[in-house]
Amino acid sequence: MNRRQFIERSTLAAAGMAMVPFPSLQGTPYSGLFKMNPALTTPLNIKFIQHGMLHSEAYEGSCRTGQLRYLTMEAEQGYLDSQFNALQEELKKVAFADGINLLPAGKAHLYVEAGNPDIMLKDAQLRQFDSDSGETDVYVVCGGGCSQFTAMRIGERYKKPVILTKTGGWGVDFPPSLRQQGLEGYYTQDWEQTLQLLKLMQARKAMSETSILIVTNFPDELPRGVVSRISDYDYLKSQYGIDTVFLDYNEFFGEMDRFQNDPANIKASTEIAKTLINESVENNMTEEDVAKSVMYYLMVESQMKKNGCNAFTTECFELCSAMHPWDRRFTPCLAHAFNKDCGYPSACENDLNALMAMIVEMYISKKAVYMGNPDYDIPNNTLNVHHSVASKKMKGFAAPPADYGIQSFTESGFGATLRVDFGKDVGQEMTVGRFDPSAKKMLMTVGKINSGGGLKGCGCAQNITLDIPDTKQFFRSIQNYGHHLALVYGNYSDDIHLLGDMAGFEVEEV
């Protein structure tokens, strides 16, 4: 999907969607500023096919037993029809994720002619699926009786992923037939496994529909604060389909100077700042300074929309040195929080490694993701992560927003940050991740919340401490990855391993 198509689809897909960070603004002129990232519900079109096996005559043999009246071709055709009808009824009851679209189901059969050892899959059985093959993202084949052969031929014909499901354990015979050809085949035993694969295929497709807006003067240099950063933009595009769009400071802030003088934008930033303050449990900032950080977010949002982007990052050290935050009294923290609350991956310090982990975690979990700098307490087997980019929807976009305080990032009183009490969630699991500089590997661990802190204080004060399985080994492994880590509530280890297999990145779990 190109960027223009993304803009058009995002406008349509977002229409009428509930506003995430501020329900109290619903129905106001500002509700349109907080629409969900349409990549979260990327359409994935599924074609279910019921498989059967028809014999020309009733007989028993080395792979066929039963009463002959049930082995006639008419009886087998009736059984295939009944299975197909049952599948259609079952599909009506399955809770598919948003964006999973079911194409009309079909049925296909192998034909066995008595006395002929060639078990046939006639061309007409597959040709009937040609009409919607262009729309189909995934085929799901159900049924037994050599269904792995039909599933294999479907994969070979259409070059699309095929899932063979609800067969006996022998169904695992199917995936190698496609994988050794460089095609995708999967075997699942039940609905839970099938729905998991569909969710991950949707996440992979969402990755390919991701375009990152990067505000930097140095697209070909490493950020001074993140020298482990991914720098091969061509690989991100060729392997994952992820685009990168660059704006330099002169272009971005030249436009921001005009943007922030627009009376409509002044009014919007002021009203949103008032709402943010009114809904907070604590605040140490003036409304005027909160509005300055909101204005920066509105500028980021407008440029993401203008450039067809649905992810964002910019530097901190270089941005600070250019004095744009000082001159305009903002820091990027609030923009990152708002972006993530609407499902747009948004990373500090132009760190694409953390952003990639955030993309993976956010698209799988449908939750906002926290990121920050790590510290390691090897004797106590804990990991501490600190930054001031907590957000309201870290428990899920469909979940109630978290209580939050507002604290200034600077001693001078500007730079709005949201502070959320991680200490309320002691014992809950979180998945931690980061990509390596090659963008080919992701480091992951799953820990439990030990404590939280930094509800007050300037700078990257917000922090969370996790008990993780092996801090010493994680410390060894992180030497190959870099520093910022992306954290999401919940245990997504299995999902990330499977997505790595699908999308082509290696997962190292500690």
C-alpha positions in Angstrom: 0.0 0.0 0.0 1.5 3.4 -0.9 1.3 6.4 1.3 -1.5 8.1 -0.6 -3.6 4.9 -0.2 -2.8 4.9 3.5 -4.1 8.5 3.9 -7.3 7.6 2.1 -7.9 4.4 4.0 -7.0 5.9 7.3 -9.6 8.6 6.9 -12.3 6.0 6.0 -11.2 3.3 8.5 -11.0 5.8 11.4 -14.4 7.4 10.7 -16.6 6.9 13.7 -14.0 5.1 15.7 -14.0 5.9 19.4 -11.5 8.5 20.5 -8.8 6.8 22.6 -7.1 9.2 25.0 -9.9 11.6 25.7 -13.5 10.2 25.7 -14.6 13.5 27.2 -13.7 15.3 23.9 -15.9 12.9 21.9 -18.3 15.0 19.8 -16.1 18.1 20.0 -14.2 19.6 17.0 -11.1 18.0 18.5 -12.2 14.4 18.5 -10.9 13.9 15.0 -7.3 14.5 16.2 -7.3 11.2 18.1 -8.3 8.5 15.7 -6.9 5.0 15.9 -4.1 3.8 13.7 -5.9 1.9 10.9 -2.9 -0.6 10.7 -4.2 -2.1 14.0 -7.2 -3.5 12.1 -5.4 -4.1 8.8 -7.9 -6.1 6.6 -6.9 -9.7 6.3 -9.1 -11.7 3.9 -9.5 -15.4 4.8 -10.8 -18.2 2.5 -12.0 -21.3 4.3 -12.1 -24.5 2.2 -13.7 -27.7 3.4 -11.9 -30.7 2.0 -13.3 -34.2 1.2 -12.4 -37.4 -0.6 -14.9 -39.0 -3.1 -14.5 -42.7 -4.3 -16.2 -43.9 -7.4 -17.3 -47.2 -5.7 -17.9 -48.6 -2.2 -15.1 -50.9 -1.1 -12.7 -51.5 1.8 -8.9 -51.7 1.7 -5.7 -50.8 3.4 -6.7 -47.2 4.1 -10.5 -47.5 4.0 -12.8 -49.3 6.3 -16.5 -49.0 7.2 -20.0 -50.3 6.3 -20.3 -50.2 2.5 -23.5 -48.2 2.6 -21.5 -45.3 4.0 -18.7 -45.7 1.4 -20.7 -45.0 -1.7 -19.9 -41.9 -3.7 -23.3 -40.5 -2.9 -22.8 -41.0 0.8 -19.4 -39.4 0.7 -20.7 -36.4 -1.2 -23.5 -36.1 1.4 -20.9 -36.2 4.2 -18.8 -33.5 2.5 -21.8 -31.3 2.1 -22.8 -31.7 5.7 -19.3 -30.9 6.8 -19.3 -27.8 4.6 -22.6 -26.7 6.1 -21.3 -27.3 9.6 -18.2 -25.2 8.9 -20.3 -22.3 7.7 -22.4 -22.4 10.8 -19.3 -22.6 13.0 -17.7 -19.6 11.3 -20.7 -17.5 12.3 -19.9 -18.2 15.9 -16.1 -17.6 15.9 -14.9 -14.3 17.4 -12.5 -13.1 14.7 -10.4 -10.0 15.4 -11.4 -6.7 13.9 -10.1 -6.6 10.4 -10.4 -10.3 9.8 -12.7 -10.6 6.8 -14.2 -13.9 5.7 -14.5 -14.5 2.0 -17.2 -17.0 0.8 -16.1 -20.5 2.0 -15.6 -23.2 -0.6 -15.2 -27.0 -0.8 -12.9 -29.2 -2.8 -12.4 -32.9 -3.1 -9.9 -35.5 -4.3 -11.4 -38.2 -6.6 -10.5 -41.9 -6.4 -11.4 -44.1 -9.3 -11.7 -47.7 -8.5 -8.7 -49.6 -9.9 -6.7 -46.5 -10.6 -3.8 -45.8 -8.2 -3.7 -42.1 -9.1 -5.7 -40.2 -6.5 -6.7 -37.2 -8.5 -7.2 -33.5 -7.7 -8.9 -32.3 -10.8 -8.0 -28.9 -12.1 -11.6 -27.7 -11.8 -11.4 -28.3 -8.0 -8.8 -25.5 -7.7 -9.9 -23.4 -10.6 -13.1 -22.5 -8.8 -11.1 -20.5 -6.3 -9.5 -18.3 -9.0 -12.2 -15.7 -8.9 -11.3 -14.3 -5.5 -7.7 -15.4 -5.3 -6.5 -11.8 -5.8 -8.4 -10.7 -2.6 -7.4 -13.7 -0.5 -4.6 -13.3 2.0 -4.8 -16.7 3.7 -6.4 -20.0 2.8 -7.6 -22.3 5.7 -8.2 -25.9 4.7 -10.3 -28.1 7.0 -10.9 -31.8 6.9 -9.1 -35.1 6.7 -8.5 -37.8 4.0 -5.3 -36.6 2.4 -6.3 -33.0 2.8 -2.5 -32.1 3.1 -2.2 -32.8 -0.6 -5.0 -30.4 -1.5 -3.7 -27.8 0.9 -0.2 -28.2 -0.7 -1.6 -27.7 -4.3 -3.5 -24.6 -3.1 -0.3 -23.1 -1.7 1.6 -23.9 -4.9 -1.1 -22.5 -7.2 -1.8 -19.2 -5.4 1.5 -18.6 -3.6 -0.4 -17.5 -0.4 -0.1 -18.8 3.2 -2.2 -21.9 3.8 -3.3 -23.3 7.2 -4.4 -26.9 7.5 -6.5 -27.2 10.5 -8.7 -29.6 12.6 -7.1 -32.8 11.3 -5.4 -35.6 13.2 -1.8 -35.2 14.3 -0.7 -36.3 10.9 -1.6 -32.8 9.7 2.0 -31.8 10.6 3.0 -33.6 7.4 1.7 -30.6 5.4 3.8 -27.6 6.3 7.2 -29.0 5.1 5.7 -29.6 1.6 5.3 -25.8 1.1 8.2 -24.6 3.3 10.8 -26.5 1.3 9.5 -24.6 -1.8 9.9 -21.2 0.0 6.1 -21.0 0.5 4.1 -20.7 3.8 2.3 -23.7 5.3 1.0 -24.2 8.8 -0.8 -26.9 10.7 -3.1 -26.1 13.6 -5.1 -28.4 15.9 -7.9 -26.2 17.0 -9.5 -22.7 16.8 -7.1 -21.2 19.4 -4.1 -22.0 17.3 -5.8 -20.9 14.1 -6.9 -17.6 15.5 -3.4 -17.0 16.9 -1.9 -17.5 13.4 -4.4 -15.2 11.8 -3.7 -12.5 14.4 0.0 -12.7 13.7 -0.5 -12.7 9.9 -2.6 -9.5 10.4 0.3 -8.1 12.6 2.8 -8.9 9.9 0.6 -7.3 7.2 0.3 -4.2 9.5 4.1 -4.0 9.7 4.2 -3.9 5.9 1.7 -1.0 6.0 3.9 1.0 8.4 5.6 4.2 7.3 7.8 6.0 9.9 8.1 9.8 9.9 11.7 10.6 11.1 12.4 14.3 11.9 16.2 14.6 11.7 19.0 16.6 10.1 21.1 13.5 9.9 19.4 10.7 8.1 22.7 9.1 7.2 24.3 9.4 10.6 23.8 7.6 13.9 22.1 9.5 16.7 24.7 10.5 19.2 22.7 8.9 22.0 21.9 5.6 20.1 24.9 4.5 18.2 23.4 0.9 18.0 20.6 2.2 15.9 19.3 0.4 12.8 20.5 2.4 9.7 19.7 0.1 6.8 16.4 1.6 5.6 16.5 -0.5 2.5 16.4 -3.6 4.5 13.4 -2.4 6.6 11.6 -1.9 3.3 12.7 -5.1 1.5 12.2 -7.5 4.5 9.3 -6.0 6.4 7.7 -3.5 3.9 8.4 -0.6 6.3 8.8 2.8 4.7 10.8 5.8 6.1 10.1 9.4 5.4 12.5 12.1 6.5 11.9 15.8 7.4 14.8 18.0 8.5 14.5 20.5 11.3 14.2 23.6 9.0 11.3 22.1 7.1 9.5 20.7 10.2 10.0 23.7 12.5 9.6 26.2 9.7 6.1 24.7 9.2 5.6 24.6 13.0 6.2 28.3 13.3 3.3 28.9 10.9 1.2 26.0 12.4 1.3 27.3 16.0 0.2 30.8 15.0 -3.0 29.4 13.4 -5.9 30.5 15.7 -7.6 27.1 15.2 -4.5 25.3 16.4 -4.1 27.6 19.3 -7.6 26.9 20.4 -7.2 23.2 19.9 -4.0 23.0 21.9 -5.5 25.1 24.7 -8.7 23.0 25.0 -6.9 19.7 24.9 -4.4 21.0 27.6 -7.4 21.9 29.8 -8.9 18.5 29.4 -5.5 16.8 30.0 -5.1 18.8 33.3 -8.7 18.3 34.4 -8.5 14.5 34.0 -5.1 14.2 35.7 -4.7 13.1 39.4 -1.8 15.5 39.8 -0.2 18.4 37.9 2.7 20.7 38.4 2.5 22.6 35.1 0.7 25.7 33.8 -2.0 25.3 31.2 0.1 27.5 28.9 3.1 25.2 29.1 1.0 22.0 28.7 -0.5 23.6 25.6 3.0 24.1 24.2 3.6 20.3 24.3 0.1 19.6 22.9 0.9 22.0 20.0 4.0 20.0 19.2 1.9 16.8 19.1 -0.6 18.5 16.8 2.2 19.4 14.5 3.6 15.9 14.5 0.1 14.5 13.9 -0.5 16.9 11.0 2.9 15.9 9.4 2.3 12.2 9.8 -1.1 12.6 8.1 0.4 14.8 5.3 3.2 12.3 4.6 1.0 9.2 5.0 2.9 8.0 8.0 1.7 5.9 11.0 4.8 5.8 13.2 7.1 8.5 14.4 10.5 9.2 15.9 12.9 12.1 16.3 16.2 12.8 18.2 16.5 14.2 21.7 20.2 15.2 22.0 20.4 16.8 18.6 17.0 18.4 18.9 18.0 19.8 22.3 21.3 21.2 20.9 19.3 22.9 18.1 17.4 24.7 20.9 14.0 24.0 19.3 12.5 22.7 22.6 13.9 25.6 24.5 12.6 28.2 22.0 9.1 26.6 21.8 8.8 25.3 25.4 8.1 21.6 24.6 9.7 18.2 24.7 8.7 15.3 22.5 7.5 13.1 25.4 3.7 14.0 25.3 3.6 13.5 21.5 5.0 10.0 22.0 2.4 9.3 24.7 -0.5 10.6 22.6 0.7 8.7 19.5 1.0 5.4 21.3 -2.4 5.8 22.9 -3.9 6.0 19.4 -1.9 2.9 18.3 0.9 4.8 16.4 4.3 3.4 17.4 6.4 6.4 18.5 9.9 6.1 19.9 12.3 8.5 21.7 15.7 9.5 20.4 15.4 8.3 16.8 15.8 4.8 18.0 14.6 2.5 15.3 15.6 -0.7 17.2 13.2 0.2 20.1 10.6 1.4 17.5 10.8 -2.0 15.7 10.2 -3.9 19.0 7.4 -1.4 19.7 5.8 -2.1 16.3 5.9 -5.9 16.9 4.5 -5.6 20.5 1.9 -3.0 19.7 0.5 -4.7 16.6 0.3 -8.1 18.4 -1.1 -6.9 21.8 -3.3 -3.9 20.7 -1.7 -2.0 23.7 0.4 1.1 24.1 4.0 0.3 24.8 6.4 1.9 27.3 10.1 2.4 26.4 13.2 3.5 28.3 16.8 3.2 29.3 17.8 0.0 31.2 19.7 -0.5 34.3 20.7 -4.0 35.5 20.8 -5.3 39.1 22.5 -8.7 38.5 22.7 -9.7 42.2 19.0 -9.1 42.7 18.1 -10.4 39.2 16.1 -7.3 38.3 15.8 -4.9 35.3 14.9 -1.3 35.8 13.7 0.8 32.8 13.3 4.6 33.0 11.9 7.3 30.7 9.1 9.7 30.9 6.9 8.4 28.1 4.2 6.5 30.0 0.7 6.6 28.4 -2.9 6.0 29.3 -3.7 3.0 27.2 -0.9 0.6 28.2 -3.5 -2.0 29.4 -5.1 -2.0 25.9 -6.8 0.3 23.5 -10.2 -1.1 24.5 -9.5 -0.9 28.2 -10.2 2.1 30.5 -7.5 4.7 30.5 -5.0 4.7 33.4 -4.9 7.3 36.0 -2.0 9.7 35.4 -0.2 12.7 36.7 1.4 15.5 34.7 5.0 16.5 35.5 7.3 18.9 33.6 10.3 17.3 32.0 12.4 20.5 32.8 13.1 22.5 35.9 12.0 25.5 33.9 8.4 24.1 33.9 8.0 23.0 30.2 7.8 19.6 28.5 4.6 17.8 29.6 5.0 14.2 30.6 2.4 11.7 31.8 3.3 9.7 34.9 1.6 6.4 35.6 2.0 4.3 38.8 3.5 1.0 37.7 3.7 0.1 41.4 -0.1 -0.6 41.3 0.6 -3.6 39.1 3.2 -5.5 41.1 3.3 -9.2 40.0 1.9 -8.5 36.5 3.8 -9.8 33.6 5.5 -7.6 30.9 7.2 -8.6 27.7 10.5 -6.7 27.0 12.2 -6.4 23.6 14.7 -4.7 21.3 15.9 -5.3 17.8 19.6 -5.5 17.0 21.4 -3.0 14.6 20.9 -5.3 11.7 17.1 -5.4 12.2 17.4 -9.2 11.8 17.1 -10.2 15.5 15.0 -9.3 18.4 16.0 -9.9 22.1 13.1 -10.7 24.4 12.4 -11.6 28.0 9.3 -11.8 30.1 9.4 -10.4 33.6 7.1 -9.5 36.5 6.6 -6.1 37.9 8.6 -5.6 41.1 8.0 -1.9 41.7 7.4 1.4 40.0 8.7 4.9 40.7 9.3 8.4 39.3 5.9 9.8 39.6 7.5 13.1 40.3 10.8 14.7 39.2 12.3 16.1 36.0 13.9 14.3 33.1 13.5 10.6 32.4 12.3 10.0 36.0 9.4 7.6 35.5 10.6 4.0 36.0 9.6 0.4 36.4 11.5 -2.5 37.9 11.0 -6.1 36.7 12.0 -9.4 38.1 13.3 -11.2 35.0 14.4 -14.9 34.6 18.2 -14.3 34.1 19.5 -10.7 34.4 23.1 -11.9 34.0 22.4 -13.6 30.7 20.2 -10.7 29.6 23.1 -8.3 30.3 25.4 -10.5 28.2 22.9 -10.7 25.3 22.0 -7.0 25.3 25.6 -6.2 24.4 24.6 -7.2 20.8 21.4 -5.1 20.7 21.8 -1.7 22.4 20.1 0.2 25.2 16.4 1.3 24.9 13.9 -1.4 25.7 10.2 -1.6 24.7 7.8 -3.0 27.3 4.2 -4.2 26.9 1.8 -5.6 29.5 1.3 -9.3 29.2 3.3 -12.4 28.1 3.7 -12.4 24.3 6.6 -14.7 24.1 4.9 -17.4 21.9 3.3 -14.8 19.6 6.7 -13.0 19.1 8.5 -16.3 18.3 5.8 -17.2 15.7 5.7 -13.7 14.2 9.5 -13.9 13.9 9.1 -17.1 11.9 6.6 -15.5 9.7 8.2 -12.1 9.2 11.8 -13.3 9.0 13.5 -12.1 12.2 15.3 -14.3 14.7 14.1 -14.2 18.3 16.5 -14.6 21.2 14.7 -15.2 24.4 16.3 -14.9 27.8 
